[in-house]
Amino acid sequence: MIATSEELTVLVTTDYAGLTRGRALARRRFEVEPGGTLGWVPANASLTPFDTIAAPNPWGSRGDLRLKPDPAARTRVQLPGAPTPLDIVMSDVVGLDGEPFVCCPRAFLKDAIHRFSAATGLSLLVAFEQEFQLLDARWRDAPAFSLAALRRADPFGPELMAALEAAGMQPEVFIAEFGRDQFEITAAPAGALAAADRAVATREIVRELARLQGLRASFSPKTRPAGVGNGVHVHFSVVDADGRSATFDASRPGRLSRVASAFSAGVLHHLPALVALTAPSPVSYLRLVPHAWSSSWTWLGERDREASLRICPTVTIGGRDPASQLHLEYRAADATACPHLTIGAILRAGLLGVLGDRPDPPIFDGDPASLEEGERRRLGLHRLPGSLAEALRALEEDAAARAWLHPLALETYTGMKRAELELVKALDVDALCARYAEVY
């Protein structure tokens, strides 16, 4: 008798378009040979979010690659109403000899982690805060942040938290956010690679759970032109080899240690180029505007949600130690970016600041637009690119940032992004938001 179904394990990679793609095999086969690889194609790196392959690209129809699974980065969870478990394994894209493919975002992050640790003896602890909206909901509007907004979506919240906990994602808080049908999910800090893997798995669990409940979950930075944006806020702290904080120094501005301050200066210096990798879609720049509680300037702020890089608060209630809590939040990111690429680029920018011993960046409080241009320059406050095209130019004009990517990877990435821009150039802003809401 033939079985009616076979559980599948999917080897996945999250690509330059920020989309998780992969190939499946029988679960039993994977568990017999967890190190087995599946085929992949170089030109897949040039896939746009709209399932076209950018042309020209460096790859054409030539070549073969493999998806090499990381069994330690497997997420398997049975969601309510699903006939079979969601079973995905984060994978590296490698050549036939096992060497990393130059366009593999996971390899990009691993290399950044290694370089930072080798140069400083330090590492990053990272936590993702991800916002999304539940579309196609038939419930009535409820006030922002309200209990009613949480309860109207029931049982989505409880089932999501249970699923993430079962999958080892260490969820912390589920929030009804400010925007219409908008929610936020946060996770506990983890090492940089694990945090990026968890961010990917969390998005897929959210989407799958929504589908099973007759909804659509979208992480797009803008689902409607006048709506509230969905951001990805990357929280991070610098720690030593024993996991102790290397971020806190009570005697210094913002209580940032010298290494954390230099790291921040590197991020801010390269931020115009950095956003080409962390906010990499046309709709990203509908969110990155002044007075939208997102990011729009190269700005280090203390507990200010308009800052691109924010020094987060610490709590002393109950005698808690601020030294172990102090961390930074990178706010100029969204879910059209691959999490591995986002953290890898932040690490590289920060390392340049540390190696260059960049001076402490000013901690600004206020509205940069209210200052004279000369004062803004003195404080290092520069407007972020206003479009993806501007951000790509900033990336190509920043020699140090260009060097983060292998030349073929840079050609692939910028070529794919320019193809993406070409595909949506005829859309008005409403259609643009709707198109990205569908994909993400």
C-alpha positions in Angstrom: 0.0 0.0 0.0 1.3 3.5 -0.9 1.5 6.0 1.9 -0.8 9.0 1.3 1.9 11.5 2.2 5.6 11.8 3.0 6.9 14.3 5.5 9.3 16.7 3.8 12.4 18.5 5.1 13.3 21.6 3.2 16.9 22.8 2.8 16.6 26.6 2.6 18.7 29.7 1.9 17.5 33.2 2.3 18.8 35.1 -0.7 19.7 38.7 -1.8 15.9 39.4 -2.3 15.3 38.5 1.3 13.2 35.5 0.3 13.6 32.0 1.7 13.9 29.5 -1.1 15.0 25.8 -1.2 14.5 22.2 -2.1 12.8 19.4 -0.2 13.6 15.8 0.4 11.9 13.1 2.4 12.4 13.6 6.1 13.5 10.0 6.7 16.2 10.5 4.0 17.5 13.7 5.6 17.6 12.0 9.1 19.6 9.1 7.7 22.1 11.5 6.0 21.8 14.9 7.6 24.9 16.1 5.9 23.6 15.3 2.4 23.4 18.2 -0.1 20.9 19.2 -2.8 21.5 20.9 -6.1 21.3 24.7 -6.6 22.1 27.1 -9.5 24.4 30.1 -9.5 21.8 32.3 -11.4 19.4 31.8 -8.4 21.4 34.6 -6.8 20.1 36.9 -9.4 16.5 36.1 -8.8 14.4 39.3 -8.2 11.5 39.3 -5.6 9.2 38.9 -8.7 10.7 35.6 -9.8 12.6 36.9 -12.8 16.4 36.4 -13.2 18.2 39.7 -13.6 19.9 40.1 -17.0 22.7 40.6 -17.5 24.1 38.7 -14.6 27.5 37.0 -14.0 26.1 33.5 -14.1 23.9 32.8 -17.1 22.9 29.2 -17.5 26.2 27.8 -16.4 27.4 26.1 -13.3 26.2 24.0 -10.4 26.1 24.5 -6.6 24.8 22.6 -3.6 22.7 23.5 -0.6 24.6 22.2 2.4 22.4 21.9 5.4 23.4 22.9 8.9 21.7 20.2 11.1 22.1 22.5 14.2 20.0 25.1 12.5 16.9 22.9 11.9 13.4 24.2 12.7 10.7 21.6 12.9 7.3 22.5 14.3 3.8 21.2 14.0 1.4 24.1 13.6 -2.3 23.8 14.5 -4.3 22.7 11.4 -1.2 21.8 9.3 -1.3 18.3 7.8 2.5 17.9 8.3 5.1 19.7 10.3 7.0 22.8 9.0 10.5 21.4 8.7 13.3 23.7 7.4 17.1 23.5 7.7 19.2 26.6 7.2 21.8 25.8 4.5 24.9 27.3 3.1 25.3 27.6 -0.6 28.5 25.9 -1.6 30.4 24.8 -4.7 30.8 21.1 -5.7 34.0 21.1 -3.7 32.2 22.4 -0.5 33.8 25.9 -0.7 31.3 28.8 0.0 29.6 30.3 -3.0 30.5 34.0 -3.2 26.8 35.0 -3.1 25.9 33.0 -0.1 24.5 35.4 2.6 25.0 32.9 5.4 28.7 32.5 4.4 28.9 36.3 4.3 27.8 36.5 7.9 30.0 33.7 9.0 33.0 35.5 7.5 32.0 38.7 9.2 31.8 37.0 12.6 35.2 35.4 12.1 36.8 38.7 11.0 35.4 40.6 14.0 36.4 38.0 16.5 39.9 37.6 15.1 40.5 41.3 15.1 39.0 42.1 18.5 38.5 38.9 20.5 34.8 40.0 20.8 31.5 39.0 19.3 27.9 40.3 19.0 24.8 39.1 20.8 21.9 39.9 18.6 18.1 40.0 18.9 15.6 40.7 16.2 12.4 42.7 16.7 10.2 42.1 13.7 6.9 43.9 12.7 4.3 42.5 10.4 0.7 42.9 9.5 -2.1 40.4 9.2 -3.9 41.1 6.0 -7.4 39.9 4.8 -8.6 40.1 8.4 -12.4 40.3 8.8 -12.4 41.8 12.2 -13.1 45.5 13.0 -10.4 48.0 13.8 -9.2 48.2 17.4 -7.1 50.9 19.2 -3.4 50.7 18.9 -1.5 48.7 21.5 -4.9 47.7 23.0 -6.0 44.5 24.6 -8.8 44.5 22.1 -6.3 44.5 19.2 -4.6 41.5 20.8 -7.8 39.6 21.5 -9.4 40.2 18.1 -6.6 38.2 16.6 -6.9 35.3 19.1 -5.8 32.6 18.9 -3.0 33.8 16.5 -0.9 35.3 19.3 -1.0 32.3 21.7 -0.4 29.8 18.9 2.5 31.8 17.5 4.2 32.0 20.9 3.7 28.3 21.5 5.0 27.4 18.0 8.1 29.6 18.4 8.8 28.2 21.8 8.5 24.7 20.5 10.8 25.5 17.7 13.5 26.9 20.0 13.2 30.5 18.9 13.0 31.8 22.5 10.2 34.3 21.9 9.9 37.1 24.4 7.0 39.5 23.6 4.1 39.5 21.2 2.6 43.0 20.8 -0.4 44.6 19.0 1.5 47.5 17.4 0.6 51.1 16.4 -0.5 50.3 12.8 -3.6 48.8 11.5 -3.6 45.0 12.0 0.1 45.3 12.9 1.9 43.1 15.4 5.5 42.7 16.6 7.4 39.6 17.8 10.7 39.7 19.6 13.2 37.0 20.6 15.9 36.6 23.2 19.5 37.5 22.2 21.7 34.9 20.6 24.9 34.7 18.7 24.9 36.5 15.4 24.4 33.4 13.2 21.8 31.9 15.4 19.9 35.2 15.6 19.8 35.5 11.8 18.7 31.9 11.4 15.9 32.5 14.0 14.8 35.6 12.3 14.3 33.7 9.1 12.5 30.8 10.8 10.3 33.2 12.8 9.1 34.9 9.6 8.2 31.6 8.0 6.3 30.3 11.1 4.3 33.6 11.2 3.4 33.3 7.5 2.5 29.6 7.8 0.4 30.1 10.9 -1.4 33.0 9.2 -2.1 30.9 6.1 -3.6 28.1 8.2 -6.0 30.7 9.8 -7.1 32.1 6.5 -5.0 35.2 6.8 -1.9 36.7 5.0 1.0 37.9 7.0 3.2 40.6 5.4 6.5 41.9 6.6 6.7 44.4 3.8 8.0 47.8 5.0 4.9 49.5 3.6 1.7 47.7 2.8 -0.2 51.0 2.2 1.3 54.4 1.4 -0.4 56.1 4.3 -0.1 53.2 6.7 2.5 52.6 9.4 5.7 50.9 8.3 7.0 47.5 9.3 10.5 47.6 10.5 13.1 45.1 11.5 15.0 46.4 14.5 18.3 44.7 15.2 19.4 44.9 18.8 23.0 44.1 19.6 25.7 44.2 22.2 29.4 43.5 22.2 30.5 40.7 24.5 33.8 39.2 25.3 34.9 35.5 24.9 33.2 34.7 28.2 29.9 36.3 27.3 30.4 39.3 29.5 29.3 42.7 28.3 32.0 44.8 26.5 29.4 47.5 25.7 29.0 49.3 29.0 31.2 51.9 30.6 29.4 54.2 33.1 32.1 56.9 32.8 31.7 57.5 29.1 29.1 59.3 26.9 25.9 57.3 26.6 27.6 54.7 28.9 29.1 53.2 25.7 32.5 51.6 26.1 35.2 52.8 23.8 34.9 49.7 21.5 31.1 50.1 21.4 31.4 53.8 20.6 34.0 53.1 17.8 31.7 50.4 16.4 28.8 52.8 16.4 30.9 55.4 14.6 31.7 52.9 11.9 28.1 52.0 11.4 27.1 55.7 11.2 29.9 56.5 8.8 28.9 53.8 6.3 25.2 54.1 6.9 24.3 55.6 3.5 25.9 52.5 1.8 24.7 50.1 4.5 21.0 50.8 3.9 21.4 49.5 0.3 21.8 46.1 2.0 19.5 46.5 5.1 16.6 48.5 3.5 16.9 47.2 0.0 13.6 47.7 -1.7 11.8 50.7 -3.3 9.1 50.6 -0.5 11.9 50.7 2.2 12.3 54.4 1.4 8.6 55.1 2.0 9.3 54.1 5.6 12.7 55.8 6.1 11.4 59.3 6.3 11.5 62.0 9.0 9.0 61.9 11.9 7.8 58.4 11.1 9.5 56.7 14.1 11.9 55.0 11.8 15.2 56.3 10.5 16.2 59.1 8.1 19.5 60.5 9.3 23.0 59.2 10.3 22.1 59.7 13.9 23.1 58.1 17.2 20.4 58.8 19.7 19.8 57.9 23.3 16.3 56.3 23.8 15.1 58.2 20.7 13.1 56.1 18.1 13.9 58.5 15.3 17.6 57.7 15.5 19.0 55.2 13.1 21.2 53.8 15.9 19.7 54.0 19.3 21.2 53.5 22.7 18.5 51.5 24.4 17.3 52.1 28.0 18.3 50.0 31.0 16.1 49.0 34.0 17.2 49.2 37.6 13.9 47.9 39.0 14.5 45.2 41.5 18.3 46.0 41.6 18.9 44.8 38.0 22.4 45.5 36.7 22.5 48.0 33.8 25.9 46.8 32.6 24.5 43.5 31.4 21.5 45.2 29.7 23.0 48.1 27.7 22.8 47.6 24.0 22.3 49.3 20.7 19.4 49.1 18.2 19.9 49.4 14.5 16.6 50.7 13.1 17.3 51.2 9.4 16.4 47.7 8.3 13.3 45.8 7.1 12.3 42.3 6.0 13.0 42.9 2.3 16.6 42.3 3.5 18.1 38.9 4.2 18.9 38.8 8.0 22.3 37.2 7.4 23.2 40.0 5.0 21.9 42.7 7.5 24.0 41.5 10.5 27.0 40.7 8.3 27.0 44.3 6.9 26.5 45.9 10.4 29.4 43.8 11.7 31.7 44.8 8.8 30.8 48.5 9.2 31.3 48.3 13.0 34.7 46.6 12.6 35.9 49.3 10.3 35.1 51.8 13.1 36.9 49.8 15.7 40.0 49.2 13.5 40.1 52.8 12.5 39.7 53.9 16.1 36.9 56.3 15.0 36.2 59.1 17.6 33.0 58.9 19.7 30.1 60.0 17.5 27.9 62.8 19.0 24.8 61.6 20.8 22.2 63.9 19.3 18.8 64.8 20.8 16.4 66.8 18.7 15.4 67.2 15.1 18.3 67.3 12.6 16.1 69.3 10.1 15.9 72.2 12.6 19.7 72.7 12.5 21.8 74.8 10.0 23.6 72.6 7.5 27.0 73.5 8.9 25.9 72.4 12.4 24.6 69.1 11.0 27.9 68.5 9.2 29.8 69.2 12.5 27.6 66.6 14.3 27.9 64.1 11.4 24.2 64.2 10.7 23.5 63.4 7.0 20.2 62.5 5.4 20.0 58.9 4.4 19.4 58.1 0.7 15.8 58.8 -0.3 15.5 55.9 -2.7 16.9 52.5 -3.4 18.7 54.0 -6.5 20.4 56.5 -4.3 21.4 53.9 -1.8 22.9 51.7 -4.5 24.9 54.7 -5.7 26.1 55.3 -2.1 27.2 51.6 -1.9 29.1 51.8 -5.1 30.8 55.1 -4.1 31.9 53.8 -0.7 35.1 51.9 -1.5 35.3 50.3 1.9 31.6 49.1 1.8 32.1 47.8 -1.7 34.9 45.6 -0.5 32.6 43.8 1.9 31.3 41.9 -1.0 33.3 39.8 -3.5 33.3 41.6 -6.9 31.0 39.0 -8.4 28.7 39.2 -5.4 28.5 43.0 -5.7 27.8 42.7 -9.4 25.1 40.2 -8.7 23.5 42.2 -5.9 23.4 45.6 -7.6 22.4 44.0 -10.9 19.5 42.2 -9.3 18.4 45.3 -7.4 18.5 47.5 -10.6 16.4 44.8 -12.4 13.9 45.0 -9.5 13.7 48.8 -9.8 13.0 48.4 -13.6 10.2 45.9 -13.0 8.3 48.2 -10.7 9.1 51.6 -12.3 5.6 51.9 -13.9 3.7 51.3 -10.7 2.1 54.1 -8.7 2.7 54.2 -5.0 -0.5 52.3 -4.1 0.3 49.5 -6.6 3.9 49.4 -5.4 2.9 48.9 -1.8 0.3 46.3 -2.8 2.9 44.4 -4.9 5.5 44.2 -2.0 2.8 43.3 0.5 2.0 40.3 -1.6 5.6 39.1 -1.9 6.8 39.7 1.7 
